Amino acid sequence: MPGSLISRFDAALFDLDGVCYLGPVPVVHAPEIITRVVSEGVLRAYVTNNASRTPEEVASHLVSIGISATPESIVTSASVACEMLSGMVPQGARVLVIGTQALRDEVAKVGLTMVESSDDNPAAVIHGFTPDLNWEWMSEAALAIRKGAIYFATNMDRTIPRDRGLMVGNGSMVLAIANSTGVKPYSAGKPEPEIFRIAARRIGAERPLAVGDNLNTDIQGAVAAGIPSLHVLTGLATAREVVLAVPEQRPTYLADDMRALVEHYPSQVWDGPWAVSGAARVRWGQDGFVTATGALDGKLDLDTYRALARAAWQAFDEGVSSETIAQATPELEVVR
Ligand SMILES: [Mg+2]
């Protein structure tokens, strides 16, 4: 793949939902592209905020849909939280666990001692997603935190996607305990940068590329970690949301799907006021976008999308209000 986007990197850090799969089904092009880049020697890890499934479960799910994975290649916020927490408390310290068996496994792996009650004076409370959380369990955690236990959340996701829609995520339940105790928790998941750094270190990556669909977790975390990122439109954030992204959530590279990894990525340059990507040229005019290649009628090609996003970001950075830019940005569909 000489000249391809991925050839600039030695590793890819893939998000899972919306990047590799959508619930039970693989995302279009993900299996064949990942197979190809792995066969070319690119290192890979799958980085997920979901702390309720074990690396073994996630890996076998990926393998079942044709995506190469091993348990070691799965970096969950549960394992990162335990690694970070074990550096903050004495060896073998007591920890009250809110979470599933997947989190309990990770707590055991780092040698911490699990307790069930605040009366056992745990040094920390670690809190990952579990659908079984109830008032008694939350209150046990609150009592421990009030006595000085460190509060550590695997992730702060407000929502968790399920087949009927967005349900209450771990972060929303963490905030109930934080609200009750007045203690702000530490967090391991994206958008915290540490999960990317730990993932890169675990697989020995020196020049990783993060691949994600969610601006305020995947991309914001990659930006915070100083790792370049590729955004794909196969999951959460729409093309319009990418164009309107705030500076700390702007991807380095834009694509429709994972095919961009093995394709040439045109250099992104400025020609005076024009943002140029391949043959596409877009600039911000008095109160709207100007393209050199026709109107923005909602459907646009990949390079026009890339140029449009950069023109929008520059306009925002030069002081044009986000409302003005939003008004000038229609819903967009990126087509090949
Ligand atoms: Mg995702």
Residues whose N, C-alpha, C, O or C-beta is under 5 A from the ligand:
A	BS01	MG	D15 L16 D17 G18 D213 N214 G235
